[in-house]
Amino acid sequence: MTHSKFAARTLASWAAALRTSRSTRLAVALASLVVATPAVADAPEPTPEVVAETTAPENAPAPTGSPAEQPTGPITTLTTNNVTPTEEPSKFGGSLSVETSIGLGTFVSGPQENSVVTTSFSPSAYYQLAKDLRLNGSLSLTWYQVLDVDTPLAEGDALLSDISLGVSHGRIYHHEDSGFNVSGNLRVGLPTSLASQFQNRLFTLSTAFTASIPVGPVSFSYTLGFGKYFNLTATPTVDCEDFEDPEECISGRDANPNFGFESERRGPEVYLPGAGATSFYLQNSLGISWTIIDELSLSFGLAISNSYGVRSFPKDDLSGDNATSGRSHRDRLSSSLGLDYTINKHFSVGASLTTDTSTPFGADGNDFPVVFDFSRASDNITSFNISVTGSL
C-alpha cells in the first residue's frame, strides 16, 4: 500500500510559478503550504521503501527426450494420468493503487479549519528480466478534491509526479535458514512534475538497499537510500514569456547565480532568490510488519530524509541561534501506521495514519522526533488514508 504525504507548501509555490494565469508573487509567498502530494520537490518521495521483490516459482521442467526404443521381448505396460506441465508465468505485470488522503485540518472547527482532501492514482508496471530481476516503471497523479486553504491551486487541479524507471533485484543476498534477505534497486526519475521543471531538473538518479529478516509472524526491515539531482541551474527559475501579464513576473537579478551550472535558457529567464535547488539526499527508514493472519497485516514505518542544497551559506548576524554554516540543509520525518487486508491475489485494501513533517526535531532542532503529530492539526502534516490496490 502506498502512503500519500502532505508535503511542504513549496510545491504550491512551484505550481503557481508555472501557471500562466496566477501571480508568481503569491506562489513565492505561500512557500510553506502543506498539501498532499505524490512526491516532494526537494525531498525524496515520501517513503521510498525498497521491498524485496516477490518472485514466481521456477517452471516445472517439461518432459524431454525421444521415445524409448520398442522392446523385443515381453513387456509390462504402466498406465498413468497425463501430467500437464506447469504454465509459464507471464513476464509482464503491474498494479494500480488508488488512495484518498484526508488532512487532519479537515476536522478542525473554527477559523483554523483547513480542509484538504486528495486522491492519488499510482500505476506501476514491471518486466521480469530473470529470476528476482525486474525492470520497473511507476508514476502518480494527485487530484486535489477539497482545498479549503490559502493556495494558488484550485479544487479539481491534478498534478503529475516524476516518472520513475529502474531495475530491481529481490534477492541480492538470501540466507535460507534465517530468512535474512537483501534487496535493492536503481532508478532514474524523469522531470515530468511541476516541482522538477521549476528547478530546471534534468533527471534524478537514486538507489536504495533493504535488509529484512522475519522473526515468527513479524518482519523487520531497514532501508538506506541515496539520490542525486541533476539540475541546469543552482536556483529555480521562471520564464517570463509564459505570463500573459509581464507585470506578474518577478524581476530577475543582474547576474546569473548558477555557481558553475551553465543555464541553457537566458533572455526572459528569471532566477529566483532563496536557498537554491537541492543537490542530493540521504534517507534511512525502518519498518515493522506483523502478519496477524495470512490475509491481514499491521505495519509501522519511520523514515528520515536529509536533503542538501547546491548553495552554501555562512553564518552571520541574521542567522538563527541554531543555524550552522555550510550547504543549505533540510530534514524530513515521515511516520506511518497501516493495516492491510488482501482480498485475493488481485485485490487488497488498506487504511493508514501518516505524519510528514519538515521540522522533525522541533523548531529549535533539539526536541524528540515528532511522530504522529496531532498538535498541529490545521497544518495538515498528519492525514488519514484509505487505499485500494489491484494487481496482475
Helices and strands as residue ranges (DSSP letters): E 5-7, H 10-18, H 24-29, E 35-37, E 92-103, G 104-107, E 116-130, E 133-138, E 141-147, E 158-160, E 163-174, E 181-190, H 194-198, E 201-215, E 218-231, E 237-239, G 240-242, G 246-248, E 269-271, E 278-293, E 296-313, E 326-342, E 347-357, G 377-379, E 382-391
